[in-house]
Amino acid sequence: MIQIPEPSRPAKKKRTYRKNQNLFTLIGKMKLWPSRKGYLHGIRSMEYVGNCAIITTHCGKTFTIRNSRNSRASRWLRNKIFVKPCKACAVPDWKLEKYQGTSFQKKSGAVLDRETK
C-alpha cells in the first residue's frame, strides 16, 4: 500500500505588536474580551463614546469600558490570561490559535492605530 504524504501547511507568520497599546485598539484588532471570571468572549460590535466604548459580545452581554493601557483587560489580553472561551460566544479555534500565536514586545512590533468610524 502506497501512502500519499499530506500536503504540509506553510509555517504561520507570528504576529508581534507593541506591548503598551491603548485598550480600544487592542480590542478592535483582536475582537476578544476577557471577563472578570476569566471567560474569553467574542466581540460583535464596539461603539465609541468619547473616552469610553460600549462593547456587545456574541452572547448578548454589554460592557462599558474606558480606554486604558494598564487596565485589567489590557494586561489579561497581553499576557493571555483566561480560563476558557465562552460557550455562548462560540469563539472559533482558529481565532484562539491566532491569539495564542500573537506576542507583545516592548521595543519592537507593529503599532496599532485607532480606526475612526
N, C-alpha and C positions, 0 to 999 in steps of 0.2 A: 504494500500500500504506500503510495506516494503522498507525503504531506506537503501541502502548499503553505508556505510561510505567510502569516498575516501581514498586511502592509503596516509598517510602523508609522506612528504619528510623529510629525516633527516636534522637536522639543519646544515647549511653550515659552514664550518670552516672559521673563519675570518683570512685573511692574514695580517700579520704585518711585515713591513720592516723597516730598519733603515732609519732615516729621511734624513741624508745628504749623499746621494748616487751620484755617477757620473751619468751624463745625459745619456751616452751611455748604461750603464747597466739598467737604469730605463726604457728607451725606448725599449731596447731589450727584456725586460721581459713583458712589458705591450702591446707593439705593437700599441701604440696610440701616436698621435702628436697633441698638441693644437696649432692652428694657431693664428696669431695676432688678427684676427677678433673674435676669440672665438670658432671656429668650431673645433670639435674633429675628426681628420682623422685617418683612419686605415692605418697601415704601411704594404706595400707589401714587400719591401726589404730595406736593410741597408748595405751600403758598407763603410768600414773603410778606411780612407786615412790619416794616421798619427794621428794628434790631431783633425781632422775633420772627419765627416761622411756625406755621401750623402744618403738622405732618399727619397724613392719613395713611394708615397701613392697609395691607391687603385683607387683614382680618376685621377691618372696620373701626379700629381704635384710632383716636385722635389725640395728638400731643401738641402742646405749645412749648417751643424750645427757644432759648436765647443763643445768640451767636457767641461762642466762647472757644478758645483754644485749649483751655485747661479743664474743661468740664469732665464729668464722669463719662459721658457718652464719647467724647473725643478720645479720652485715654483708653476706654474699652475698645473702641474701633481700631486705634493704632496698635494696641497690644493684643488684639484678637481674643479678648476675654468674653466668652459666652458659654452658657450651659448647653443649650441645644437650639436649633431653629424652631420657630413657631409652627405648629402643625396646621393651624388655620391659614396662615400666610402661604404655606407650601413653597418655601424658598427652594429653588431647584438646586440639584447637586453641582451643576456646572458653575453656578454663582458662588457656592460655598468654596469650591476648589479655586476659583479665581480670587476670592477673598483671602484664602489661606496662602496663595502664592504671591500676594502683594506684600512688599516690605516698605518700611518707612525709615529713612536715614536722615541724619541731622544736616549734613553738608552737601548732599547730592540728591538728585531725583527731580522729577517734574514738579513744577509749581502749579497748583490748581488755581484757576481764576473763577470767580463767581460769575455765573451766567445770569445776565439780567433778562427777565422775561416779562 
